[in-house]
Amino acid sequence: MKTVLRRVVVPLVAVLVGLLPGVVAVEQASALTKMTHAQATAIFRAAGITWSSSGNCSNRNVATCTSFDQINDSTVYGVRTLKTASGCAVNITGGTETGHASGTYSHWNGYKVDIAVYTCVSNYIRNTFTRIADRGDGAQQWKSGAGNIYANEGNHWDITYFNCGGC
């Protein structure tokens, strides 16, 4: 209910504040609002974002599945922002399922997704975001203006969403 209320109140405030010169209000998804697999896939489907799993399943407790249970809303909206801004096909190959590295900003905790390495989206990331230092494991990284991190792991992009990237 809090998220729904925020999504109604914030745009209303933005419209009212927008009438005042020099004042800007931006809606931002909260990194602490969790979604179910069904909620996330509905948003992905509506945006034309696809997903796949080697196990052809969505059970969060099975490493070969691709699950979105307990994904942060900012991650879902961040992927949608990437798709919209880039105009590229986006296929998610990893979500909140077990089997990824642990940590605060992990897949399990809802901050990360893996997407397929397609030429279009790879070119967009490399040409739009800022190249930063390689990750400890050697993966090349780019940082968006919003602060989200895109790491090229060779066979997929490992993306950490701290926010929705201007959703």
Secondary structure as UniProt FT lines:
FT   HELIX           2..18
FT   TURN            21..22
FT   TURN            31..32
FT   STRAND          34..35
FT   HELIX           37..47
FT   STRAND          50..51
FT   TURN            54..55
FT   TURN            60..61
FT   TURN            63..64
FT   TURN            69..70
FT   STRAND          71..72
FT   HELIX           73..86
FT   STRAND          91..94
FT   TURN            98..99
FT   TURN            104..105
FT   TURN            107..110
FT   STRAND          112..116
FT   HELIX           119..128
FT   STRAND          130..132
FT   TURN            136..137
FT   STRAND          140..143
FT   TURN            145..146
FT   STRAND          149..152
FT   STRAND          156..160
//
